[in-house]
Amino acid sequence: MDQVCARVDRVIANARAAMADGDVVLVAHGHLGRVLTARFLQQPPEFGRHVMILPASAAVFGFDRDDVPQLTRFGLTGYAAAHYSGR
């Protein structure tokens, strides 16, 4: 987990630097998306187990006016996902 977390932290640092020039798009798969979400929110990677990411969904990460990381939108899909159980 330490190696995954270090990689995700580098991706986030690079993305934040690139945000000075505009929006940034990141694509992640499965559990890596959970770790990415946790680390963006400045939480330990294990926090990701509390995040349900729907297949083929999108999230919008942003910051409040005090530069606090926030999930602006999460779980955006092009399909009705209300009854998706994840299995």
MOPAC internal coordinates of N, CA, C and O (Angstrom, degrees):
PM7 1SCF
backbone

  N    0.0000 0     0.00 0     0.00 0    0    0    0
  C    1.4579 1     0.00 0     0.00 0    1    0    0
  C    1.5278 1   111.06 1     0.00 0    2    1    0
  O    1.2310 1   120.43 1   147.49 1    3    2    1
  N    1.3291 1   116.79 1   -32.51 1    3    2    1
  C    1.4680 1   119.53 1  -178.86 1    5    3    2
  C    1.5257 1   111.52 1   -61.96 1    6    5    3
  O    1.2310 1   120.29 1   139.18 1    7    6    5
  N    1.3389 1   117.06 1   -40.82 1    7    6    5
  C    1.4611 1   120.23 1   179.98 1    9    7    6
  C    1.5278 1   111.13 1   -67.18 1   10    9    7
  O    1.2310 1   120.61 1   138.02 1   11   10    9
  N    1.3285 1   116.44 1   -41.98 1   11   10    9
  C    1.4714 1   120.48 1   178.39 1   13   11   10
  C    1.5242 1   109.46 1   -61.86 1   14   13   11
  O    1.2310 1   120.66 1   134.07 1   15   14   13
  N    1.3123 1   116.34 1   -45.93 1   15   14   13
  C    1.4649 1   121.02 1  -179.11 1   17   15   14
  C    1.5289 1   110.72 1   -61.40 1   18   17   15
  O    1.2310 1   120.08 1   137.20 1   19   18   17
  N    1.3192 1   117.46 1   -42.80 1   19   18   17
  C    1.4688 1   120.82 1   179.16 1   21   19   18
  C    1.5244 1   110.85 1   -62.49 1   22   21   19
  O    1.2310 1   120.23 1   138.92 1   23   22   21
  N    1.3204 1   117.16 1   -41.08 1   23   22   21
  C    1.4675 1   120.37 1   178.73 1   25   23   22
  C    1.5192 1   111.39 1   -65.05 1   26   25   23
  O    1.2310 1   120.81 1   134.96 1   27   26   25
  N    1.3200 1   116.06 1   -45.04 1   27   26   25
  C    1.4673 1   120.50 1   179.69 1   29   27   26
  C    1.5307 1   110.07 1   -63.19 1   30   29   27
  O    1.2310 1   120.18 1   139.30 1   31   30   29
  N    1.3200 1   117.27 1   -40.70 1   31   30   29
  C    1.4647 1   119.96 1   178.66 1   33   31   30
  C    1.5315 1   110.94 1   -61.92 1   34   33   31
  O    1.2310 1   119.93 1   142.22 1   35   34   33
  N    1.3402 1   117.75 1   -37.78 1   35   34   33
  C    1.4677 1   120.71 1   176.87 1   37   35   34
  C    1.5275 1   111.00 1   -66.31 1   38   37   35
  O    1.2310 1   120.64 1   139.06 1   39   38   37
  N    1.3296 1   116.38 1   -40.94 1   39   38   37
  C    1.4697 1   120.24 1   178.10 1   41   39   38
  C    1.5236 1   110.15 1   -61.41 1   42   41   39
  O    1.2310 1   120.49 1   135.18 1   43   42   41
  N    1.3189 1   116.67 1   -44.82 1   43   42   41
  C    1.4661 1   120.50 1  -179.88 1   45   43   42
  C    1.5256 1   110.46 1   -63.93 1   46   45   43
  O    1.2310 1   119.97 1   137.59 1   47   46   45
  N    1.3264 1   117.66 1   -42.41 1   47   46   45
  C    1.4744 1   120.55 1   178.59 1   49   47   46
  C    1.5302 1   110.63 1   -61.38 1   50   49   47
  O    1.2310 1   120.52 1   136.24 1   51   50   49
  N    1.3249 1   116.60 1   -43.76 1   51   50   49
  C    1.4720 1   120.00 1   178.15 1   53   51   50
  C    1.5215 1   111.46 1   -65.03 1   54   53   51
  O    1.2310 1   120.34 1   139.95 1   55   54   53
  N    1.3256 1   116.96 1   -40.05 1   55   54   53
  C    1.4663 1   121.03 1   179.41 1   57   55   54
  C    1.5225 1   110.58 1   -64.88 1   58   57   55
  O    1.2310 1   120.64 1   137.08 1   59   58   57
  N    1.3169 1   116.39 1   -42.92 1   59   58   57
  C    1.4755 1   118.98 1   179.80 1   61   59   58
  C    1.5157 1   111.08 1   -63.14 1   62   61   59
  O    1.2310 1   120.44 1   141.26 1   63   62   61
  N    1.3251 1   116.76 1   -38.74 1   63   62   61
  C    1.4649 1   119.70 1   177.78 1   65   63   62
  C    1.5306 1   110.50 1   -64.86 1   66   65   63
  O    1.2310 1   120.42 1   139.27 1   67   66   65
  N    1.3258 1   116.81 1   -40.73 1   67   66   65
  C    1.4672 1   121.31 1   179.88 1   69   67   66
  C    1.5200 1   111.78 1   -69.50 1   70   69   67
  O    1.2310 1   119.64 1   155.53 1   71   70   69
  N    1.3261 1   118.30 1   -24.47 1   71   70   69
  C    1.4674 1   121.80 1  -179.47 1   73   71   70
  C    1.5234 1   111.98 1   -64.22 1   74   73   71
  O    1.2310 1   120.19 1   161.86 1   75   74   73
  N    1.3195 1   117.24 1   -18.14 1   75   74   73
  C    1.4663 1   119.63 1   177.14 1   77   75   74
  C    1.5210 1   110.65 1   -62.51 1   78   77   75
  O    1.2310 1   120.82 1   154.95 1   79   78   77
  N    1.3397 1   116.03 1   -25.05 1   79   78   77
  C    1.4644 1   121.10 1  -179.66 1   81   79   78
  C    1.5170 1   113.43 1   -99.76 1   82   81   79
  O    1.2310 1   119.46 1   175.98 1   83   82   81
  N    1.3346 1   118.64 1    -4.02 1   83   82   81
  C    1.4622 1   120.86 1   179.94 1   85   83   82
  C    1.5144 1   111.81 1   145.08 1   86   85   83
  O    1.2310 1   121.12 1    13.37 1   87   86   85
  N    1.3061 1   115.46 1  -166.63 1   87   86   85
  C    1.4560 1   121.46 1  -178.40 1   89   87   86
  C    1.5247 1   110.91 1   -68.50 1   90   89   87
  O    1.2310 1   121.11 1   -25.88 1   91   90   89
  N    1.3304 1   115.48 1   154.12 1   91   90   89
  C    1.4595 1   122.70 1   179.29 1   93   91   90
  C    1.5264 1   107.84 1  -128.24 1   94   93   91
  O    1.2310 1   120.42 1   -40.99 1   95   94   93
  N    1.3182 1   116.79 1   139.01 1   95   94   93
  C    1.4617 1   122.24 1   176.95 1   97   95   94
  C    1.5224 1   108.30 1  -114.24 1   98   97   95
  O    1.2310 1   120.78 1   -51.95 1   99   98   97
  N    1.3287 1   116.12 1   128.05 1   99   98   97
  C    1.4557 1   122.25 1   174.37 1  101   99   98
  C    1.5216 1   107.86 1  -119.02 1  102  101   99
  O    1.2310 1   120.65 1   -37.37 1  103  102  101
  N    1.3113 1   116.37 1   142.63 1  103  102  101
  C    1.4586 1   121.75 1   177.49 1  105  103  102
  C    1.5231 1   106.95 1  -121.22 1  106  105  103
  O    1.2310 1   120.79 1   -51.30 1  107  106  105
  N    1.3198 1   116.09 1   128.70 1  107  106  105
  C    1.4661 1   120.90 1   179.52 1  109  107  106
  C    1.5185 1   108.69 1  -133.52 1  110  109  107
  O    1.2310 1   121.15 1   -18.72 1  111  110  109
  N    1.2943 1   115.41 1   161.28 1  111  110  109
  C    1.4577 1   121.28 1  -177.73 1  113  111  110
  C    1.5214 1   109.52 1  -123.65 1  114  113  111
  O    1.2310 1   121.03 1   -46.46 1  115  114  113
  N    1.3134 1   115.64 1   133.54 1  115  114  113
  C    1.4624 1   121.83 1   170.72 1  117  115  114
  C    1.5168 1   115.37 1    55.59 1  118  117  115
  O    1.2310 1   121.44 1    52.24 1  119  118  117
  N    1.3164 1   114.86 1  -127.76 1  119  118  117
  C    1.4631 1   120.57 1  -173.54 1  121  119  118
  C    1.5203 1   112.84 1   -66.38 1  122  121  119
  O    1.2310 1   120.12 1   154.35 1  123  122  121
  N    1.3271 1   117.38 1   -25.65 1  123  122  121
  C    1.4580 1   119.09 1   177.88 1  125  123  122
  C    1.5266 1   110.18 1   -62.60 1  126  125  123
  O    1.2310 1   120.22 1   144.82 1  127  126  125
  N    1.3253 1   117.19 1   -35.18 1  127  126  125
  C    1.4642 1   120.81 1   176.27 1  129  127  126
  C    1.5145 1   111.80 1   -62.15 1  130  129  127
  O    1.2310 1   120.74 1   145.64 1  131  130  129
  N    1.3166 1   116.19 1   -34.36 1  131  130  129
  C    1.4673 1   120.11 1   177.35 1  133  131  130
  C    1.5256 1   111.36 1   -67.83 1  134  133  131
  O    1.2310 1   120.78 1   137.04 1  135  134  133
  N    1.3265 1   116.12 1   -42.96 1  135  134  133
  C    1.4660 1   120.27 1   178.32 1  137  135  134
  C    1.5232 1   109.82 1   -66.63 1  138  137  135
  O    1.2310 1   120.23 1   138.53 1  139  138  137
  N    1.3173 1   117.16 1   -41.47 1  139  138  137
  C    1.4615 1   121.29 1   178.20 1  141  139  138
  C    1.5342 1   110.49 1   -58.99 1  142  141  139
  O    1.2310 1   120.68 1   135.76 1  143  142  141
  N    1.3124 1   116.31 1   -44.24 1  143  142  141
  C    1.4665 1   120.31 1   178.69 1  145  143  142
  C    1.5212 1   110.94 1   -62.55 1  146  145  143
  O    1.2310 1   120.37 1   132.69 1  147  146  145
  N    1.3270 1   116.89 1   -47.31 1  147  146  145
  C    1.4668 1   121.19 1  -179.68 1  149  147  146
  C    1.5218 1   111.08 1   -59.69 1  150  149  147
  O    1.2310 1   120.44 1   131.66 1  151  150  149
  N    1.3136 1   116.77 1   -48.34 1  151  150  149
  C    1.4668 1   120.15 1  -175.64 1  153  151  150
  C    1.5303 1   111.19 1   -70.02 1  154  153  151
  O    1.2310 1   119.90 1   145.19 1  155  154  153
  N    1.3443 1   117.80 1   -34.81 1  155  154  153
  C    1.4565 1   119.44 1   176.88 1  157  155  154
  C    1.5237 1   109.91 1   -61.75 1  158  157  155
  O    1.2310 1   120.79 1   143.60 1  159  158  157
  N    1.3264 1   116.10 1   -36.40 1  159  158  157
  C    1.4662 1   121.37 1   179.59 1  161  159  158
  C    1.5267 1   111.90 1   -83.66 1  162  161  159
  O    1.2310 1   120.49 1  -170.35 1  163  162  161
  N    1.3280 1   116.67 1     9.65 1  163  162  161
  C    1.4624 1   124.01 1   177.83 1  165  163  162
  C    1.5313 1   112.00 1    62.02 1  166  165  163
  O    1.2310 1   121.30 1  -142.84 1  167  166  165
  N    1.3207 1   115.12 1    37.16 1  167  166  165
  C    1.4577 1   122.37 1   177.81 1  169  167  166
  C    1.5320 1   108.72 1  -110.05 1  170  169  167
  O    1.2310 1   120.07 1   -18.37 1  171  170  169
  N    1.3290 1   117.48 1   161.63 1  171  170  169
  C    1.4599 1   118.96 1   174.83 1  173  171  170
  C    1.5226 1   109.96 1   -65.22 1  174  173  171
  O    1.2310 1   119.72 1   -25.04 1  175  174  173
  N    1.3279 1   118.13 1   154.96 1  175  174  173
  C    1.4669 1   119.91 1  -176.88 1  177  175  174
  C    1.5257 1   113.08 1   -58.83 1  178  177  175
  O    1.2310 1   120.01 1   150.96 1  179  178  177
  N    1.3077 1   117.59 1   -29.04 1  179  178  177
  C    1.4667 1   120.95 1   179.83 1  181  179  178
  C    1.5247 1   112.71 1   -63.68 1  182  181  179
  O    1.2310 1   120.25 1   158.89 1  183  182  181
  N    1.3310 1   117.12 1   -21.11 1  183  182  181
  C    1.4637 1   121.20 1   176.07 1  185  183  182
  C    1.5249 1   110.87 1   -58.68 1  186  185  183
  O    1.2310 1   120.62 1   152.98 1  187  186  185
  N    1.3276 1   116.42 1   -27.02 1  187  186  185
  C    1.4568 1   121.41 1  -178.72 1  189  187  186
  C    1.5073 1   114.16 1   -57.81 1  190  189  187
  O    1.2310 1   119.55 1   156.13 1  191  190  189
  N    1.3255 1   118.46 1   -23.87 1  191  190  189
  C    1.4719 1   119.33 1   179.21 1  193  191  190
  C    1.5289 1   111.69 1   -67.22 1  194  193  191
  O    1.2310 1   120.22 1   165.40 1  195  194  193
  N    1.3201 1   117.18 1   -14.60 1  195  194  193
  C    1.4670 1   121.27 1   178.00 1  197  195  194
  C    1.5243 1   112.20 1   -90.03 1  198  197  195
  O    1.2310 1   120.59 1  -179.15 1  199  198  197
  N    1.3283 1   116.47 1     0.85 1  199  198  197
  C    1.4583 1   121.55 1  -175.76 1  201  199  198
  C    1.5260 1   109.13 1  -109.26 1  202  201  199
  O    1.2310 1   120.58 1   -60.41 1  203  202  201
  N    1.3169 1   116.49 1   119.59 1  203  202  201
  C    1.4592 1   120.73 1   176.08 1  205  203  202
  C    1.5167 1   108.44 1   -95.84 1  206  205  203
  O    1.2310 1   121.24 1   -60.97 1  207  206  205
  N    1.3094 1   115.23 1   119.03 1  207  206  205
  C    1.4510 1   120.24 1   178.89 1  209  207  206
  C    1.5231 1   108.23 1  -108.48 1  210  209  207
  O    1.2310 1   120.67 1   -61.49 1  211  210  209
  N    1.3082 1   116.32 1   118.51 1  211  210  209
  C    1.4597 1   121.20 1   179.27 1  213  211  210
  C    1.5226 1   110.52 1   -72.63 1  214  213  211
  O    1.2310 1   119.92 1   -31.20 1  215  214  213
  N    1.3327 1   117.77 1   148.80 1  215  214  213
  C    1.4640 1   120.40 1   176.72 1  217  215  214
  C    1.5352 1   110.68 1   -59.14 1  218  217  215
  O    1.2310 1   121.23 1   -38.75 1  219  218  217
  N    1.3019 1   115.25 1   141.25 1  219  218  217
  C    1.4700 1   122.61 1   177.20 1  221  219  218
  C    1.5275 1   112.03 1    54.48 1  222  221  219
  O    1.2310 1   120.72 1  -142.15 1  223  222  221
  N    1.3234 1   116.23 1    37.85 1  223  222  221
  C    1.4599 1   119.45 1   178.86 1  225  223  222
  C    1.5216 1   110.71 1  -107.47 1  226  225  223
  O    1.2310 1   121.22 1   -13.49 1  227  226  225
  N    1.3014 1   115.28 1   166.51 1  227  226  225
  C    1.4606 1   121.54 1  -179.19 1  229  227  226
  C    1.5184 1   109.82 1  -126.06 1  230  229  227
  O    1.2310 1   121.52 1   -23.11 1  231  230  229
  N    1.3045 1   114.70 1   156.89 1  231  230  229
  C    1.4583 1   121.66 1   175.63 1  233  231  230
  C    1.5229 1   108.03 1  -135.27 1  234  233  231
  O    1.2310 1   121.09 1   -27.18 1  235  234  233
  N    1.3052 1   115.52 1   152.82 1  235  234  233
  C    1.4591 1   121.43 1   175.32 1  237  235  234
  C    1.5176 1   106.80 1  -120.36 1  238  237  235
  O    1.2310 1   121.08 1   -62.62 1  239  238  237
  N    1.3215 1   115.53 1   117.38 1  239  238  237
  C    1.4549 1   121.34 1   177.83 1  241  239  238
  C    1.5201 1   107.48 1  -100.23 1  242  241  239
  O    1.2310 1   120.81 1   -33.48 1  243  242  241
  N    1.3103 1   116.06 1   146.52 1  243  242  241
  C    1.4534 1   119.82 1   179.37 1  245  243  242
  C    1.5118 1   110.44 1  -156.04 1  246  245  243
  O    1.2310 1   121.17 1    15.30 1  247  246  245
  N    1.3247 1   115.37 1  -164.70 1  247  246  245
  C    1.4511 1   121.60 1  -177.53 1  249  247  246
  C    1.5190 1   109.38 1  -137.99 1  250  249  247
  O    1.2310 1   120.67 1   -32.40 1  251  250  249
  N    1.3353 1   116.33 1   147.60 1  251  250  249
  C    1.4594 1   118.55 1   173.47 1  253  251  250
  C    1.5254 1   108.28 1   -82.39 1  254  253  251
  O    1.2310 1   120.50 1     3.27 1  255  254  253
  N    1.3014 1   116.64 1  -176.73 1  255  254  253
  C    1.4688 1   119.37 1  -174.72 1  257  255  254
  C    1.5211 1   113.21 1   -67.13 1  258  257  255
  O    1.2310 1   120.22 1   164.16 1  259  258  257
  N    1.3395 1   117.18 1   -15.84 1  259  258  257
  C    1.4660 1   121.00 1   176.85 1  261  259  258
  C    1.5226 1   111.80 1   -98.60 1  262  261  259
  O    1.2310 1   120.30 1  -163.79 1  263  262  261
  N    1.3379 1   117.04 1    16.21 1  263  262  261
  C    1.4664 1   124.13 1   178.75 1  265  263  262
  C    1.5330 1   112.81 1    65.57 1  266  265  263
  O    1.2310 1   120.81 1  -152.59 1  267  266  265
  N    1.3239 1   116.06 1    27.41 1  267  266  265
  C    1.4648 1   120.85 1   175.09 1  269  267  266
  C    1.5239 1   108.06 1   -85.83 1  270  269  267
  O    1.2310 1   119.80 1   -53.64 1  271  270  269
  N    1.3508 1   117.99 1   126.36 1  271  270  269
  C    1.4600 1   119.53 1  -178.76 1  273  271  270
  C    1.5343 1   111.92 1   -64.88 1  274  273  271
  O    1.2310 1   120.90 1   -39.58 1  275  274  273
  N    1.3264 1   115.89 1   140.42 1  275  274  273
  C    1.4612 1   121.56 1  -178.72 1  277  275  274
  C    1.5234 1   110.19 1  -141.53 1  278  277  275
  O    1.2310 1   121.09 1   -25.64 1  279  278  277
  N    1.3183 1   115.53 1   154.36 1  279  278  277
  C    1.4597 1   121.50 1   167.75 1  281  279  278
  C    1.5177 1   106.29 1   -89.36 1  282  281  279
  O    1.2310 1   120.68 1   -70.47 1  283  282  281
  N    1.3129 1   116.30 1   109.53 1  283  282  281
  C    1.4591 1   120.75 1  -179.16 1  285  283  282
  C    1.5203 1   110.81 1   -78.85 1  286  285  283
  O    1.2310 1   121.01 1   138.48 1  287  286  285
  N    1.3264 1   115.68 1   -41.52 1  287  286  285
  C    1.4662 1   123.35 1   175.21 1  289  287  286
  C    1.5280 1   106.64 1  -142.64 1  290  289  287
  O    1.2310 1   120.54 1   -31.97 1  291  290  289
  N    1.3298 1   116.57 1   148.03 1  291  290  289
  C    1.4627 1   118.64 1  -179.33 1  293  291  290
  C    1.5226 1   109.71 1  -150.63 1  294  293  291
  O    1.2310 1   120.49 1   -38.68 1  295  294  293
  N    1.3070 1   116.66 1   141.32 1  295  294  293
  C    1.4589 1   121.52 1   177.17 1  297  295  294
  C    1.5115 1   114.09 1    74.75 1  298  297  295
  O    1.2310 1   120.25 1  -151.76 1  299  298  297
  N    1.3241 1   117.12 1    28.24 1  299  298  297
  C    1.4643 1   120.47 1   179.91 1  301  299  298
  C    1.5218 1   109.49 1   -73.24 1  302  301  299
  O    1.2310 1   120.89 1   -53.80 1  303  302  301
  N    1.3136 1   115.91 1   126.20 1  303  302  301
  C    1.4626 1   120.38 1  -179.76 1  305  303  302
  C    1.5228 1   109.80 1  -134.27 1  306  305  303
  O    1.2310 1   121.45 1   -11.32 1  307  306  305
  N    1.3125 1   114.83 1   168.68 1  307  306  305
  C    1.4550 1   120.39 1   174.75 1  309  307  306
  C    1.5140 1   111.16 1  -101.53 1  310  309  307
  O    1.2310 1   120.46 1  -164.06 1  311  310  309
  N    1.3306 1   116.72 1    15.94 1  311  310  309
  C    1.4639 1   120.97 1  -178.42 1  313  311  310
  C    1.5182 1   109.84 1  -138.05 1  314  313  311
  O    1.2310 1   120.91 1   -18.31 1  315  314  313
  N    1.3230 1   115.87 1   161.69 1  315  314  313
  C    1.4675 1   121.10 1   178.38 1  317  315  314
  C    1.5256 1   108.34 1   -73.93 1  318  317  315
  O    1.2310 1   120.37 1   -64.22 1  319  318  317
  N    1.3212 1   116.89 1   115.78 1  319  318  317
  C    1.4546 1   121.11 1  -173.33 1  321  319  318
  C    1.5259 1   112.91 1  -114.84 1  322  321  319
  O    1.2310 1   119.70 1  -167.87 1  323  322  321
  N    1.2870 1   118.17 1    12.13 1  323  322  321
  C    1.4671 1   120.73 1  -173.22 1  325  323  322
  C    1.5272 1   112.38 1   -60.29 1  326  325  323
  O    1.2310 1   119.66 1   148.81 1  327  326  325
  N    1.3220 1   118.26 1   -31.19 1  327  326  325
  C    1.4649 1   119.91 1  -176.38 1  329  327  326
  C    1.5164 1   112.46 1  -109.81 1  330  329  327
  O    1.2310 1   120.24 1  -165.47 1  331  330  329
  N    1.3178 1   117.14 1    14.53 1  331  330  329
  C    1.4690 1   119.73 1  -179.96 1  333  331  330
  C    1.5232 1   109.33 1   -69.14 1  334  333  331
  O    1.2310 1   120.31 1   -53.75 1  335  334  333
  N    1.3253 1   117.01 1   126.25 1  335  334  333
  C    1.4684 1   120.41 1  -176.72 1  337  335  334
  C    1.5205 1   112.27 1   -99.40 1  338  337  335
  O    1.2310 1   119.86 1   170.89 1  339  338  337
  N    1.3050 1   117.88 1    -9.11 1  339  338  337
  C    1.4550 1   120.13 1  -179.37 1  341  339  338
  C    1.5041 1   113.33 1    82.83 1  342  341  339
  O    1.2310 1   119.68 1  -172.97 1  343  342  341
  N    1.3261 1   118.21 1     7.03 1  343  342  341
  C    1.4639 1   121.42 1  -179.36 1  345  343  342
  C    1.5057 1   110.42 1  -131.31 1  346  345  343
  O    1.2310 1   120.10 1   180.00 1  347  346  345

